[in-house]
């Protein structure tokens, strides 16, 4: 009869409206927001009618913990190379449809599995200025013994060490790409001699940057400071190991703001303990966050930072504001800054 017909139509549209709501109101996990700034800098409040946001401030204990806590989420916003988005994690997140990473590269995402599972991956812009500046903070900190002198000031002491001037010293740059080239310009402004090496370094690029291209061995033997600016790959893992550290001057310093596994961590600890080199300035490690009982934390000639290379207000504003834009575009079915399409 007419009444039952209209009742069925009413229920249909009520169900359709409900289904529309739950399909649009997607669950978004914001991972590894250590500083708890994502909701502010990304202005995600404006998207709360379309997305439910949950912020994770602490690293997951392991893959199983990540899977258990993320199993209901459809979208992951990830800070590159903090939580690895592995094959196991992707395969077990049955609702996952979209991953948005800071930057347009993230080697800790298993892109092959994401593609197999038809999960879209998008990224954001990123500035290299912050890493360049932090590299120089570490170089200057090592040259002028800032860790020791700062700690001594709080203990009531005054002027306990002799520092080193940079002018006339040699800076060796491993990897003369975007970041390495910017680092070289600062070194030249300080009046340093600059040499560079990488497996694929072109002489024309070295010449354009007023840098002398040398062999790896020459760089290790001649440099007073060595700074690493190459990407992590199978080819560059353990690029600096025991034999390389032994080629360095006893007065030389090693700086790594790239990726931890490029330097063999065990060999580096031994070199610092035995004073094979003068010291190291590190922002990256094999395991991050660096375990509380790690030997590096107890070495007086190691200047350590907690992977601050890209951690600036300006960079994070770009990351989270563009993640906001990516979410809006995804909702409209017109994804932007796509790193990997669904097919």
Secondary structure, DSSP 4 states (H G I P E B T S, - for coil): -HHHHHHHHHHHHHHHHHHHHHHHSEEEEE---TTS-HHHHTTGGGGTTTEEEEE--S--SSHHHHHHHHTT-SEEEE-TTTS-B-HHHHHH-TT--EEEESSS--TTB-HHHHHHTT-EEE-----SHHHHHHHHHHHHHHHTTHHHHHHHHHTT----------TT-EEEEE--SHHHHHHHHHHHHTT-EEEEE-TT--HHHHHHTT-EE--HHHHHHH-SEEEE-----TTTTTSB-HHHHHHS-TT-EEEE-S-GGGB-HHHHHHHHHTTSSSEEEES--SSSSPPTT-GGGG-TTEEE-SS-TT--HHHHHHHHHHHHHHHHHHHTT---SEEE---
